[in-house]
Amino acid sequence: MAADVVADLTARGYLDDAAFAHHWAAARAARGYGPARLRAELRARGVGTPLIDAALAALDHDAELERARAVARRRLPALRRADRVRTAARLRDHLLRRGYAAAVVARVVRESAGIAREE
């Protein structure tokens, strides 16, 4: 019986996993979350991998760096109480938890915290 209800709602257009995935990804990206975090959240909500890939592909990947910079600008005032190295480490961890790629995080940390990349 439950399968009949789901099938009926899907046929009427009330259940649309692709639309949900696109909306979720766009809304969460606008709030400062990166692709890795979005992928994990969608997977946790039962969205299939092909739909997740399509939703993430629809995002503006050129804006990912700008979104990460905006997150860093919002977070830095709370982190600046520590020394520069600790500030950079905490900012790096914050951006990684937000789901940004390591290369994006490294660039934003260098720009924001003024820390040279450790060799």
LOVEXVO-956836 format. One record per residue (C-alpha): residue number from 1; residue in three letters; x, y, z. Coordinates in pm, 1 decimal, always signed. Layout:
residues N
{i:NUM aa:ala c1:X c2:Y c3:Z}
...
***
This chain:
residues 119
{i:1 aa:met c1:+0.0 c2:+0.0 c3:+0.0}
{i:2 aa:ala c1:+280.0 c2:+244.6 c3:+84.3}
{i:3 aa:ala c1:+440.5 c2:+172.2 c3:-252.4}
{i:4 aa:asp c1:+112.9 c2:+268.1 c3:-422.6}
{i:5 aa:val c1:+108.9 c2:+601.5 c3:-240.5}
{i:6 aa:val c1:+469.2 c2:+674.1 c3:-335.3}
{i:7 aa:ala c1:+404.8 c2:+579.4 c3:-696.9}
{i:8 aa:asp c1:+96.4 c2:+803.0 c3:-706.0}
{i:9 aa:leu c1:+280.7 c2:+1100.0 c3:-556.8}
{i:10 aa:thr c1:+570.2 c2:+1051.7 c3:-798.7}
{i:11 aa:ala c1:+332.0 c2:+1032.5 c3:-1096.0}
{i:12 aa:arg c1:+166.0 c2:+1355.8 c3:-986.4}
{i:13 aa:gly c1:+504.3 c2:+1527.4 c3:-960.3}
{i:14 aa:tyr c1:+499.0 c2:+1573.8 c3:-583.4}
{i:15 aa:leu c1:+803.7 c2:+1353.7 c3:-529.0}
{i:16 aa:asp c1:+1102.7 c2:+1446.5 c3:-741.1}
{i:17 aa:asp c1:+1445.0 c2:+1343.9 c3:-611.5}
{i:18 aa:ala c1:+1627.1 c2:+1532.5 c3:-887.5}
{i:19 aa:ala c1:+1450.5 c2:+1859.3 c3:-809.0}
{i:20 aa:phe c1:+1511.3 c2:+1805.2 c3:-438.4}
{i:21 aa:ala c1:+1882.9 c2:+1741.0 c3:-495.1}
{i:22 aa:his c1:+1921.5 c2:+2051.8 c3:-713.0}
{i:23 aa:his c1:+1737.5 c2:+2270.1 c3:-463.9}
{i:24 aa:trp c1:+1924.1 c2:+2129.1 c3:-164.1}
{i:25 aa:ala c1:+2265.5 c2:+2171.2 c3:-329.1}
{i:26 aa:ala c1:+2194.4 c2:+2527.5 c3:-441.6}
{i:27 aa:ala c1:+2053.7 c2:+2635.5 c3:-105.3}
{i:28 aa:arg c1:+2334.4 c2:+2480.7 c3:+99.6}
{i:29 aa:ala c1:+2605.8 c2:+2608.2 c3:-136.7}
{i:30 aa:ala c1:+2464.3 c2:+2958.6 c3:-93.6}
{i:31 aa:arg c1:+2504.7 c2:+2911.8 c3:+282.2}
{i:32 aa:gly c1:+2875.5 c2:+2836.6 c3:+239.7}
{i:33 aa:tyr c1:+2899.7 c2:+2459.7 c3:+210.9}
{i:34 aa:gly c1:+3138.4 c2:+2291.6 c3:-31.4}
{i:35 aa:pro c1:+3083.0 c2:+2001.7 c3:-269.6}
{i:36 aa:ala c1:+3211.6 c2:+1725.7 c3:-41.0}
{i:37 aa:arg c1:+2973.2 c2:+1826.9 c3:+237.4}
{i:38 aa:leu c1:+2682.1 c2:+1861.8 c3:-4.8}
{i:39 aa:arg c1:+2751.5 c2:+1515.7 c3:-146.5}
{i:40 aa:ala c1:+2755.2 c2:+1363.4 c3:+203.3}
{i:41 aa:glu c1:+2433.9 c2:+1539.6 c3:+305.4}
{i:42 aa:leu c1:+2247.7 c2:+1430.6 c3:-6.2}
{i:43 aa:arg c1:+2373.1 c2:+1074.6 c3:+29.4}
{i:44 aa:ala c1:+2253.4 c2:+1073.8 c3:+393.5}
{i:45 aa:arg c1:+1909.4 c2:+1178.8 c3:+271.0}
{i:46 aa:gly c1:+1889.2 c2:+880.1 c3:+38.5}
{i:47 aa:val c1:+1951.7 c2:+1056.3 c3:-292.2}
{i:48 aa:gly c1:+2115.8 c2:+835.6 c3:-556.1}
{i:49 aa:thr c1:+2467.3 c2:+899.8 c3:-682.8}
{i:50 aa:pro c1:+2365.0 c2:+996.2 c3:-1039.5}
{i:51 aa:leu c1:+2123.6 c2:+1258.4 c3:-905.3}
{i:52 aa:ile c1:+2385.7 c2:+1391.2 c3:-664.3}
{i:53 aa:asp c1:+2639.1 c2:+1417.9 c3:-946.5}
{i:54 aa:ala c1:+2388.5 c2:+1607.7 c3:-1161.6}
{i:55 aa:ala c1:+2296.8 c2:+1845.5 c3:-879.1}
{i:56 aa:leu c1:+2660.2 c2:+1923.1 c3:-800.4}
{i:57 aa:ala c1:+2744.2 c2:+1964.1 c3:-1168.6}
{i:58 aa:ala c1:+2472.8 c2:+2228.9 c3:-1193.6}
{i:59 aa:leu c1:+2648.8 c2:+2443.1 c3:-932.3}
{i:60 aa:asp c1:+2879.2 c2:+2721.5 c3:-1043.5}
{i:61 aa:his c1:+3220.9 c2:+2571.1 c3:-972.5}
{i:62 aa:asp c1:+3395.2 c2:+2899.9 c3:-1047.2}
{i:63 aa:ala c1:+3211.5 c2:+3051.0 c3:-751.3}
{i:64 aa:glu c1:+3339.1 c2:+2780.9 c3:-511.6}
{i:65 aa:leu c1:+3654.5 c2:+2980.4 c3:-437.5}
{i:66 aa:glu c1:+3449.6 c2:+3293.6 c3:-370.6}
{i:67 aa:arg c1:+3213.9 c2:+3103.3 c3:-140.3}
{i:68 aa:ala c1:+3512.7 c2:+2966.7 c3:+54.0}
{i:69 aa:arg c1:+3657.5 c2:+3316.9 c3:+82.1}
{i:70 aa:ala c1:+3325.6 c2:+3446.9 c3:+215.5}
{i:71 aa:val c1:+3314.9 c2:+3169.5 c3:+476.9}
{i:72 aa:ala c1:+3671.3 c2:+3257.5 c3:+579.6}
{i:73 aa:arg c1:+3586.1 c2:+3629.1 c3:+611.0}
{i:74 aa:arg c1:+3293.8 c2:+3545.4 c3:+839.4}
{i:75 aa:arg c1:+3497.8 c2:+3302.4 c3:+1051.9}
{i:76 aa:leu c1:+3828.1 c2:+3490.1 c3:+1084.0}
{i:77 aa:pro c1:+3726.3 c2:+3747.9 c3:+1347.5}
{i:78 aa:ala c1:+3657.5 c2:+3469.8 c3:+1597.3}
{i:79 aa:leu c1:+3983.9 c2:+3293.6 c3:+1512.9}
{i:80 aa:arg c1:+4223.0 c2:+3591.2 c3:+1520.2}
{i:81 aa:arg c1:+4267.9 c2:+3572.6 c3:+1897.4}
{i:82 aa:ala c1:+4529.0 c2:+3300.2 c3:+1849.3}
{i:83 aa:asp c1:+4868.2 c2:+3328.5 c3:+1680.9}
{i:84 aa:arg c1:+4886.7 c2:+3317.7 c3:+1301.5}
{i:85 aa:val c1:+4980.6 c2:+2951.2 c3:+1274.5}
{i:86 aa:arg c1:+4697.1 c2:+2840.8 c3:+1503.4}
{i:87 aa:thr c1:+4455.7 c2:+3074.9 c3:+1325.7}
{i:88 aa:ala c1:+4552.3 c2:+2922.0 c3:+991.3}
{i:89 aa:ala c1:+4510.9 c2:+2567.0 c3:+1124.0}
{i:90 aa:arg c1:+4168.7 c2:+2639.6 c3:+1271.2}
{i:91 aa:leu c1:+4053.4 c2:+2814.5 c3:+953.1}
{i:92 aa:arg c1:+4179.5 c2:+2522.0 c3:+745.5}
{i:93 aa:asp c1:+3990.0 c2:+2274.5 c3:+963.7}
{i:94 aa:his c1:+3673.2 c2:+2483.9 c3:+946.6}
{i:95 aa:leu c1:+3680.9 c2:+2502.7 c3:+566.4}
{i:96 aa:leu c1:+3753.9 c2:+2131.3 c3:+533.0}
{i:97 aa:arg c1:+3456.6 c2:+2049.1 c3:+759.1}
{i:98 aa:arg c1:+3246.2 c2:+2274.0 c3:+537.3}
{i:99 aa:gly c1:+3333.0 c2:+2045.4 c3:+246.2}
{i:100 aa:tyr c1:+3575.2 c2:+2248.5 c3:+37.4}
{i:101 aa:ala c1:+3850.5 c2:+2080.9 c3:-163.6}
{i:102 aa:ala c1:+4199.5 c2:+2080.6 c3:-13.9}
{i:103 aa:ala c1:+4340.2 c2:+2299.1 c3:-293.8}
{i:104 aa:val c1:+4068.4 c2:+2561.0 c3:-240.6}
{i:105 aa:val c1:+4122.1 c2:+2550.8 c3:+135.6}
{i:106 aa:ala c1:+4499.1 c2:+2591.8 c3:+102.8}
{i:107 aa:arg c1:+4457.6 c2:+2893.1 c3:-123.6}
{i:108 aa:val c1:+4198.9 c2:+3063.1 c3:+96.7}
{i:109 aa:val c1:+4404.5 c2:+3003.0 c3:+411.7}
{i:110 aa:arg c1:+4714.3 c2:+3151.3 c3:+248.1}
{i:111 aa:glu c1:+4517.2 c2:+3456.1 c3:+134.9}
{i:112 aa:ser c1:+4317.1 c2:+3505.8 c3:+453.7}
{i:113 aa:ala c1:+4555.6 c2:+3417.9 c3:+732.0}
{i:114 aa:gly c1:+4872.1 c2:+3537.2 c3:+561.5}
{i:115 aa:ile c1:+5047.8 c2:+3206.1 c3:+620.4}
{i:116 aa:ala c1:+5294.9 c2:+3067.7 c3:+371.9}
{i:117 aa:arg c1:+5237.2 c2:+2708.0 c3:+269.7}
{i:118 aa:glu c1:+5434.4 c2:+2472.0 c3:+488.7}
{i:119 aa:glu c1:+5697.8 c2:+2282.8 c3:+291.5}
***
